[in-house]
């Protein structure tokens, strides 16, 4: 039997969190959610998810990057995959490439995804990052 993985979603869009929680729980995952960086950091004091999805823009335009940077400073989270979700490309046409301006090196994020994203797209990322062979 495949071990149950825990996923953390950090996003200020409560509808997005509700949808992802329902989708991933239906696929056998434990889902944690946080609406802002402070709530996420408090949760991460007691929980260690297997993968974290971060929204780029929450209260501030760079909250996701700052949160990713803070997460990587914690030894128990240094190897947890961090995936940034951003609606910037849809709104501005500007994309964040993993190599752009040393951003990945500074933030130590593992992957960037442009919103909108579907649960199935995120499930594929989880399966790839965690080596989870469950069917999408």
N, C-alpha and C positions, 0 to 999 in steps of 0.2 A: 504494500500500500504506500502511496506517495505521501510524504509528510506534509502536514498543513503549513503553509507559509503565511506570514503576516505582512500586510502591505499598509503603508502609511500614505495617505493623501493629505496634502496641505494646500488649501485653496479657500479663498473667501467667497466662492460661489457655492452656496449651500445646496442648490439644485444639482450641481455637478457632483458634489460629495454624496448626496443621496443616491443618485443614479449609479455611481461607481460602487458604493457600498452594496447596493442590491445586486448588481451584476457580479461582483467578485464573491460575495457570500454565496450566491447561487452556484458558483463554480468551486466552492469548497475552501475559499480563503478566509482568513481572519482579516478584517479591515479596521484600521484605526483612522480617525480623521481629526484634523485641526483646522481652525478657521484663520489662524494668523501665526506668525513666527513664535510669539511668546507662548502660545498654547502648545505649539509643536515641541518647543524646547522643554517645556515642563513635562509633557508626555514622554519625551525621550529620556528623561531622567529615570524612568521606571520601566520603559518598554524598549526593546530592540527589534525593530521590524527587519524583514529580510530585504525589502526594497522600499524606497521613498520616492513619491512623485510630488514635485514642488511646483506651484504656480509661480510664475515670474513676478507678476504685478498683483499685489494685494493692496494694503493700505498705501504703501509707497511703491514707486515704480521698480525698485530694485530689491524688494523684500526677499524674493526667491534666491537671488544670488547671495545676499547677506546670510540668509538662513543656511544655505548649502555650505558656505564658508564656516559658519559656526558648528554645523554638524560634523564637518571633517576635523575639527579641532578636538573632538571627543574620541579617545582611544577605542572605546567599545563600538563606535560607529564608523571607523575609518574605512572599512571594507564594504559597507552597505552601499549597494548601487543607488545613486541619486540621478533621477531623471527630471529635467526641467520641462515644464509645459508652458507654452507662451502663445498668447493670441496676438502678439506684436506683428507677426508677418501678415496676418489677415487684415489688421487695421492699417498697417503702414507700408506693407510690401517689403520691409526689411527683415531679413532672416538672420538668426544667430547660428553661424556655423561653429562646429566644435573647436576649430582652430582660430577663430576670429580674435585678433588682438590679444592673444594670451589669456582669453577669458576662461577657457577650460582649465588651463594650468592654475590660474588663481582660484577659481571656484571649485576645482576638482570634481566637477559634475561628470557623470558617465555618458549622458545622452541628452540631446535637446529634441523636443517634439513640438511641432506647431499645432495649436488648437485651430479648429475644433478637432477633437480626437474621439474615436469610438471606444467602447469597452473592449471590443475585439482587438483593436490596435494595441491598446494597453496590455491586454492579456498576452499578446504575442511578445511584447517587450518583457513582461514578467517571465514568460516561459524561456525566452532566450537568455535573460540575465541570470535566472535561477536554475537553469537546466531542468525545468519542470516540463515533463512530457505529457501533461494532461491535454486532452483534445480541446481545441477552441470551439 
